[in-house]
Amino acid sequence: MATDPETPTDILWLIAREHPELRRWLAANPAASPALLETVSQLGGPGVKRSLEILLEDS
């Protein structure tokens, strides 16, 4: 769900807030908004920093 662009925005935000082990996967979701990614960056979690680095390298 975290990487599926069809996942509703409210579910993506729920993942960001309550599931730190899944946050890294939100960076791979093309539907993730900049605000969501900023929140994920601030909250952190396992693998989040590296996932965001990879996202920014590809931009």
C-alpha positions in Angstrom: 0.0 0.0 0.0 2.8 2.4 0.8 4.2 2.3 -2.7 0.8 2.1 -4.6 -0.1 5.4 -6.3 -3.7 4.4 -6.0 -3.6 4.3 -2.2 -5.8 7.1 -0.8 -4.0 10.0 0.6 -5.5 9.6 4.1 -4.0 6.0 4.2 -0.6 7.3 3.2 -0.7 9.8 6.0 -1.8 7.1 8.4 1.3 5.0 7.4 3.5 8.1 7.9 2.2 8.8 11.3 1.7 5.3 12.8 3.9 2.8 10.9 7.6 3.8 11.1 8.7 0.5 9.6 6.8 1.4 6.4 7.8 5.1 6.1 10.8 4.3 3.8 8.4 2.9 1.2 6.4 6.1 0.9 9.4 7.7 -0.8 8.9 5.2 -3.7 5.2 6.2 -4.1 4.8 8.6 -7.1 1.6 10.0 -5.5 3.4 11.0 -2.2 3.1 14.8 -1.8 6.0 17.0 -0.9 4.3 17.6 2.5 4.0 13.9 3.1 7.7 13.3 2.3 8.7 16.2 4.5 6.8 14.7 7.4 8.4 11.3 6.8 11.8 13.0 6.7 11.1 14.7 10.1 9.6 11.6 11.7 12.4 9.3 10.5 12.4 5.6 10.9 14.3 2.5 9.7 15.7 3.2 6.2 13.9 6.6 5.7 17.1 8.6 5.3 18.5 6.3 2.6 15.1 6.1 0.8 14.9 9.9 0.6 18.5 10.1 -0.6 17.7 7.7 -3.4 14.6 9.7 -4.3 16.5 12.9 -4.5 19.4 11.3 -6.5 16.8 10.3 -9.2 15.2 13.8 -9.3 
